[in-house]
Each structure stands twice: as C-alpha cells, then as structure tokens.
Amino acid sequence: MSAKDGDEALNGAIVRNLSQREDAIQVQRRLAELGFLSGSADGKWGTRSKRALLEYKESSGLDKNDSWDAATERSLFSDSATHAVSTLPFIGGWTLRLGDCAEPGQPSPVRITAKRAETSGGACEFNSIRPDGSGAWLIDAKCSGTESSHIAHIRLAVDGDVLHWTSEQPEVLYYRCSR
C-alpha cells in the first residue's frame, strides 16, 4: 500500500475493493493472520470470507455485519488488531503430530479462530469463551461431524506451542503450526 493509500485509509476512504482479487487476498491474509479465517487466501470473497469478517468485526466492537467499510479496513490493518487477538493464544493452526503441518498455502489439519475450531471431519462453533486461569479458556460449543452434533464443554490450555484440548472426551494434545 502506498503512502497515498495509507493517507486515504486514515481519512475515511476505503482503499481495498473486495471485488478485486488482489485486494481480497490482502484482506483474507490479514484475517487468517489474526486467526479469523482458516484455509488459504484465494481472492474469492464468498461465505467463508464473509463469516471471518463478521467474526473479526464482532470481536473488535465494530458493527455486527459482514460489510466492508473504511472503519473496518482501518481497524483490520491497525497494530491494535494484532494486540487484541493476541489475548486468545489458541487461535491458529494445529496438528496432532509434531511437525506434521500442511504444505505452505494449505490449511493446517486443525484450525481454530476466535469463534470456531474445524478439521476436515467436523467443526465446533464457540458459543461462549471465558478465561480459566493463566493460558486456559473455557468454551461452550456446538460440535458437529458428518453424522451427528452435540454440545461440548471444552477447556483449552496453551503451554508454549502445545494446546491441551479437554472436553467430555479424554485430553488431546495439539502442536502449533501457525498463528
């Protein structure tokens, strides 16, 4: 982004146009970097991108919609966006086996955003998140797979690059791929 573009963004003009592939990729990459978008940035602004933008806006105290506007653009690309999301250490990509992350540009085996966790076999939509001590969070979620769904009470605890996922099932350890 040029200095002129930065000045326009600061003065309330929208710099990026989501119908333009390169601009959409920039926004998708930023949403992924902050943990709201899982998968790769492909420049197609569809349901997945709109959901990520809505989740970002909700967590940032912006209007609760998936509309792209100047306030959203300023917020998303500000340093404060990175700081606000860093308080949720479980956001990012994870794997069950150390070093077994996806190829560059491909989604991690387990992807966790501020609002959901997903794998190729299912997803958990987070209904509430509350801190539970240092580096731990209690989450009420609705989890679904290919054949069933259930309410889950999850505890996520992060110790360095290891995530401890505890719920009604035995504890599972995941290893960080990316944030």
N, C-alpha and C positions, 0 to 999 in steps of 0.2 A: 504494500500500500504506500503510495507516495505521500509526501508531506501535505500536499494539497488535499488528498483524500482524507488524511487524518484531521485536517482543519475542518473539512466539510462534516465529518462524523461528529466532531466536537460541537459544531454549530447547529446540530439537529437534522442534518440531511442524511439520508440513507446512502451509504457508499456501495454496499453489495446488493446485487439483484439476484434473488434465489432462482430465477428462471434462466440465469446464465450459469452454465456448467461449472466454470472455474470459481465463481463466487459461491455457489452451492457447496463445492468441495471445501473451500476455506471454512465455511460455517460448520459443515459436517466434521471436519478435522478438529475444530475447536470444541464442538460438543463432545466428540469422542475423547479428546484430551482431558476434558473436565469430568468424564465418566457418565455422560447422559446418553451417548449414542454407542451402541455396540455394532461391530462389523466395520467394514471399510467405507471410506468416503468415496462414493461413486458419482456424485454430481446430480443424481436423480432426487429431486425434492418430493418425496412421497410420504406415505403413512409413517414409516419408521422415523424419518427426519422430523416430521411434524410432532410426533409424540415426544421425541427428545427435546425439541424446542419448548414444548409446553411444560415438560418436567423442569427444564432449566429455569423458565420464567417463574414457575410456581415456587421453586426453591430460592429464587432471588428476590421475591417480593414484587415482581412485575405483574402486569395484567395477566390473568389466568386464561390465556388463549394461545393458539399456535401462530399468531400473526407476526410477521417480520416488520419491525418499525425501527426508527432511529434510536429510541431508548433501549430497545433490546440489543441492537448492534453495539451501542456504546458499552452496555453492561457486559455482554458476552466477551468482548475483546479487551476488557479492562483487567488490570492486575488484581483488583478486588474479587473478580470472579474466581480466579485461581485460589485465592486465600479462603473464600467462603466454602468451596468444595473440599479443600484440604482437611476440613474437620471431619470428613467421613473417610477414614483410611481404608475401608473395604472396597471402595469404588475402583474399578479397573478390571483387567483380565487375569484369570487364574487357571491353573491346571492341577490335576490330581497327581501328576508325576513331575518331579523337579526337572526342569529343562525340556519338558515336552510341550512347549508352546507352539502356536501356529506359525506358519511361514509369514514373512513380512507382507503386510497388506491384507491378511486374512484374519478373521475374528479368533480370539482366544477360545479355548474349549468351554470355559465358564466366564460369563460376562456379567458384571454387577454394576448397575448405575445407582443413582440416588433413589430410584423408585422401583427397581426390579432386578431380579437375577435370572439369567437364562442360559440354557445349554441347547444343544441340538435336539434334546429329548423332552424339554419342558421349560416352564418358567414359573417364577414366583413373583406376584405383584405385591409390593410392600404397601400395607395399609397404614402402618404407623412405625416410627423409628424413634427410640428413646435411648439415651446413654445409660450404660450399666457399668460404671467404673472406668478405669483407665484403659482405653483402647478396645472397649467392648460395647456392643449395642444390642438391644432387644427389639425384635421386629415381629409384628403380627402380619401375616401374609396369606394370600390365597395362592396355592401352588397347583399347577395342573400339568399333566403329562398327556400322552397320546390317548389314554383311555379313562382317566379319572382326574378329579380335583379334590383338594382338601384344604382346610385351614391349618396353617402351621404357626407355631410359636418358635421363633428362631433366635439364637444368640450367636452373634458374630464377634469374634475377638481377634484382633490383629496383633501379632508379635513379629515385628520386622517384616519380612516378606512371606510370612506364614499366616494363613487365615484359618481359624478354628470355627467350623460351622457346626453348631449343635442345635438339634430340634428334637422332635419326638423319636427320631432315628438316632443311631449311635453317632458320635462325633466324627466328622470328616475333616481332614487337613487338605488345604489347597495351597499352592505355591504361586507367587505373583509372576505374571507375565509382563504386564504393563499397567500403567496408571493413566 
